[in-house]
């Protein structure tokens, strides 16, 4: 009863503000002691401001190719050189990956190549040949060229002042692109609690060995042996920051989150739970922390989000935002501009 009342109070707080795979370890199944503190901070820490200094998150309720193009153009960000479009190709047979028909016009707008990396946990995308077949089966090769970036191994990105990582391992083809547009399906995640922009540029950009490196908080490149939960979340923040730093301190990368098919499970799960909350919209920003925080606030404000909130809190998922803000990846305070 106390927990239900707490969630209701928090949802009310969020409404007021906004009006202006990988199996879990024992640590991941049990909420850390700091969870209650993070839960209280879920929405109030980040809120719409009017001072013009906070990063802007643009939003549309129109989940369509036109709506996607509108939020992208609202950012005012222009890629330079060769453009990679990072997304998840989705694990078969039934994951909720982004519909190629939704993103096709935008991919063509930036003359982008779809980029991905192989998995570290088996499945249908564990090798390049299999992964390319999945990309074709899911309709991505029909709209653009697809590059599996770790087809030829990894490259290391330095991590400055990391929590756990000193190097982050991405696909060796990562350096072949000058700019990146990151298209993320925002949803839950078995290990991280939620997956959005930060997860997509950390685990998502990680080569197969890089995924293991992040999932083990820099203790293994060859398997996933989950560490303490917060160490894993902080390792995601480390990896994400290294990607942003490499791309001109974030100048050559921009982010779009699509909030539909809001399952508690990730697109790396080929048998995800059915979504229990309604679709929300599409959000975009040049700040990945602000973008993910805005999506979190929208989840907490939704009347049908109890299952997704439980998934986020049971994995202490909000700590990813705390760690990413603390290491300078972005800001949890933002301006929300609805188109």
C-alpha positions in Angstrom: 0.0 0.0 0.0 2.8 2.4 0.9 4.6 1.7 -2.3 1.4 2.3 -4.4 0.7 5.6 -2.6 4.3 6.6 -3.2 4.0 5.9 -7.0 0.8 7.8 -7.2 2.3 10.8 -5.5 5.3 10.7 -7.7 3.2 10.5 -10.8 1.2 13.5 -9.7 4.5 15.4 -9.2 5.6 14.5 -12.7 2.3 15.6 -14.2 2.7 19.0 -12.6 6.3 19.4 -14.0 5.5 18.3 -17.5 2.4 20.6 -17.7 4.8 23.6 -17.8 18.7 -10.3 -24.0 20.8 -10.4 -20.9 19.5 -12.2 -17.8 19.5 -10.3 -14.5 21.9 -11.2 -11.8 20.8 -11.5 -8.2 21.9 -7.9 -7.7 19.6 -6.8 -10.6 16.6 -8.7 -9.2 16.9 -6.9 -5.8 16.7 -3.1 -5.6 19.9 -1.5 -4.1 19.6 0.3 -0.8 19.9 3.7 -2.6 16.8 3.0 -4.7 14.3 4.9 -2.5 16.5 8.1 -2.7 16.8 7.8 -6.5 13.0 7.2 -6.8 12.2 10.4 -5.0 14.6 12.2 -7.5 13.1 10.5 -10.6 11.2 13.5 -11.9 11.7 16.6 -9.7 15.5 16.7 -10.3 14.9 17.4 -13.9 12.2 19.8 -15.1 11.2 22.2 -17.7 13.0 25.6 -17.3 12.6 28.9 -19.0 16.0 30.5 -18.6 17.3 29.4 -22.0 20.4 27.8 -20.6 19.2 24.2 -20.1 19.3 21.8 -23.1 16.1 21.6 -25.2 14.2 18.4 -25.7 11.7 18.6 -28.6 8.6 16.4 -28.5 5.7 15.5 -30.8 2.8 13.2 -30.0 2.7 12.3 -33.7 4.4 8.9 -34.1 4.7 9.0 -37.9 7.4 9.7 -40.5 6.2 13.3 -40.6 6.4 13.6 -36.8 9.9 12.0 -36.7 11.1 14.5 -39.4 9.6 17.4 -37.5 11.4 16.7 -34.2 14.6 16.0 -36.0 14.5 19.4 -37.9 13.4 21.2 -34.7 16.8 20.4 -33.2 18.6 22.5 -35.8 21.4 19.9 -35.9 23.2 19.3 -39.2 25.4 16.2 -39.7 28.7 16.6 -41.5 30.5 14.1 -43.7 29.6 10.4 -43.7 26.6 9.8 -41.4 25.9 6.6 -39.4 22.4 6.0 -38.2 22.6 3.9 -35.0 19.6 1.8 -34.1 18.8 -1.7 -32.9 18.0 -4.2 -35.6 15.9 -6.2 -33.1 16.2 -9.8 -31.9 13.8 -12.2 -33.8 11.2 -13.4 -33.7 9.0 -10.7 -32.0 11.0 -7.7 -30.6 9.7 -4.2 -30.8 12.4 -2.7 -33.0 11.7 0.6 -34.8 9.6 0.2 -38.0 11.8 0.8 -41.1 8.8 2.6 -42.6 8.8 5.0 -39.7 12.5 6.0 -40.0 13.1 5.6 -43.8 12.5 9.3 -44.8 14.8 10.5 -42.0 17.6 8.0 -42.9 17.4 9.2 -46.5 17.3 12.9 -45.3 20.8 12.5 -43.7 22.0 10.1 -46.5 22.8 7.7 -43.6 24.1 4.2 -43.4 22.4 2.1 -40.7 25.0 0.8 -38.2 24.9 -1.9 -35.5 27.2 -4.3 -33.6 27.0 -7.9 -32.9 25.7 -9.2 -29.6 27.7 -10.8 -26.7 25.0 -13.2 -25.5 24.2 -15.4 -28.4 20.9 -15.2 -30.3 20.4 -14.5 -34.0 22.7 -11.5 -34.1 25.8 -13.0 -32.5 27.8 -13.2 -35.8 28.0 -10.8 -38.7 26.4 -13.1 -41.3 23.5 -13.9 -39.0 23.1 -10.2 -38.0 23.0 -9.1 -41.7 20.2 -11.6 -42.3 18.2 -10.3 -39.4 18.7 -6.8 -40.7 17.3 -7.9 -44.1 14.5 -9.9 -42.5 13.4 -6.9 -40.5 13.4 -4.6 -43.5 16.4 -2.4 -42.8 18.5 -3.4 -45.8 15.5 -2.3 -48.0 15.8 1.3 -46.8 19.6 1.8 -46.5 23.0 0.1 -46.5 23.7 -1.7 -43.2 27.1 -1.8 -41.6 27.8 -4.3 -38.8 30.6 -2.2 -37.3 32.5 -5.0 -35.5 32.6 -7.2 -38.5 36.4 -6.7 -38.5 36.9 -6.5 -34.8 37.1 -3.6 -32.3 38.7 -0.3 -31.8 39.3 1.3 -28.4 38.1 4.7 -27.3 39.7 6.4 -24.3 37.5 7.0 -21.2 38.5 10.1 -19.3 38.1 9.8 -15.6 35.8 6.8 -15.8 34.0 5.2 -12.9 35.2 1.7 -14.0 36.4 1.8 -17.6 39.7 3.2 -18.9 38.9 2.1 -22.5 35.6 1.5 -24.3 35.6 -1.0 -27.2 33.4 -0.2 -30.2 33.3 -1.7 -33.7 36.4 -1.0 -35.8 34.2 0.6 -38.4 33.1 3.3 -35.9 35.9 5.6 -37.1 34.6 5.4 -40.7 31.8 7.9 -40.0 32.0 11.6 -39.3 28.6 12.1 -37.6 26.0 9.9 -36.0 22.2 10.1 -35.7 21.1 7.8 -32.9 17.5 6.5 -33.2 16.5 4.7 -30.1 13.3 2.8 -29.2 12.7 3.9 -25.6 11.5 1.0 -23.4 12.4 -1.2 -20.4 15.5 -3.3 -20.2 16.2 -6.5 -18.3 19.6 -5.4 -16.9 19.5 -1.6 -17.0 15.9 -0.9 -16.1 15.3 1.2 -19.2 16.9 1.6 -22.6 17.2 4.9 -24.5 19.9 7.1 -25.9 22.5 6.4 -23.3 22.1 2.6 -23.6 22.2 2.9 -27.4 25.6 4.7 -27.5 27.1 2.6 -24.8 26.0 -1.1 -25.0 24.6 -0.4 -28.5 27.9 0.9 -30.0 29.9 -1.6 -28.1 31.5 -4.4 -30.2 30.8 -7.9 -29.0 33.8 -7.7 -26.7 32.8 -4.1 -25.7 29.4 -5.3 -24.6 31.0 -7.8 -22.3 33.4 -5.2 -21.1 30.5 -2.9 -20.1 28.3 -5.6 -18.7 31.1 -6.8 -16.4 32.4 -3.3 -15.4 35.7 -3.9 -17.1 36.5 -7.4 -15.8 35.9 -9.5 -18.9 35.8 -9.1 -22.7 34.6 -12.6 -23.4 31.4 -13.2 -21.4 28.8 -11.6 -19.3 29.3 -12.1 -15.5 27.2 -9.3 -14.0 29.0 -7.1 -11.4 27.3 -5.0 -8.7 24.4 -3.3 -10.3 25.5 0.3 -9.9 29.0 -0.7 -11.3 27.3 -1.9 -14.5 25.2 1.3 -14.8 28.2 3.5 -14.2 30.1 1.5 -16.9 27.3 2.4 -19.3 27.9 6.1 -18.4 31.6 5.7 -19.0 31.1 4.1 -22.4 28.6 6.7 -23.5 30.8 9.6 -22.5 33.7 8.1 -24.5 31.5 8.0 -27.6 30.4 11.6 -27.2 33.9 12.8 -26.4 35.2 11.2 -29.6 32.6 12.9 -31.7 33.7 16.4 -31.0 32.5 16.5 -27.4 29.0 15.7 -28.6 29.0 18.2 -31.6 28.8 15.4 -34.2 26.0 13.3 -32.7 22.3 13.8 -32.1 19.6 11.7 -30.6 15.9 10.7 -31.2 13.9 8.5 -28.8 10.7 6.9 -30.0 8.3 6.1 -27.1 6.0 3.4 -28.6 5.5 -0.3 -27.8 6.6 0.4 -24.3 7.4 -3.1 -23.1 9.4 -3.7 -19.9 11.8 -5.7 -22.1 14.5 -4.6 -24.5 14.6 -5.1 -28.3 17.4 -7.6 -27.6 14.7 -9.9 -26.3 13.0 -11.9 -29.0 10.1 -12.7 -26.8 9.3 -9.4 -25.0 6.4 -8.8 -22.6 3.5 -7.1 -24.2 3.4 -3.3 -23.6 1.1 -2.3 -20.7 1.1 1.4 -21.4 0.0 3.5 -24.3 2.4 5.0 -26.9 3.6 8.5 -25.9 5.4 10.2 -28.8 8.8 11.0 -30.3 11.5 13.2 -28.5 14.8 14.6 -29.8 17.7 16.4 -28.4 21.5 17.0 -28.8 21.8 16.1 -25.1 21.3 12.3 -24.4 20.9 12.7 -20.7 18.2 15.4 -21.0 16.5 13.3 -23.6 16.4 10.1 -21.5 15.3 12.1 -18.4 12.5 13.7 -20.3 11.3 10.2 -21.4 11.6 9.0 -17.8 9.4 11.9 -16.6 6.8 11.0 -19.2 6.8 7.4 -18.0 6.3 8.5 -14.4 3.5 10.9 -15.4 1.6 8.2 -17.4 -1.4 6.6 -15.7 -0.6 3.1 -17.1 3.1 2.9 -16.4 3.3 0.8 -13.2 5.0 -2.2 -14.8 7.6 -0.1 -16.6 8.3 2.0 -13.4 8.7 -1.2 -11.4 11.3 -2.5 -14.0 13.2 0.8 -13.8 13.3 1.0 -10.0 14.0 -2.7 -9.5 17.2 -2.2 -11.5 18.0 1.2 -9.9 17.9 2.5 -13.5 17.8 6.1 -12.5 21.4 5.8 -11.4 22.5 5.7 -15.0 21.2 9.3 -15.4 22.9 10.3 -12.2 26.2 8.9 -13.3 25.9 10.3 -16.8 25.2 13.8 -15.5 28.0 13.6 -13.0 30.6 12.6 -15.6 29.6 15.4 -17.9 27.7 13.6 -20.6 24.7 15.9 -20.3 22.1 17.5 -18.0 19.1 16.1 -16.2 17.6 19.6 -16.3 16.1 20.5 -19.6 13.5 22.6 -21.5 10.6 20.5 -23.0 9.3 22.1 -26.2 6.2 20.2 -27.6 5.6 20.8 -31.3 
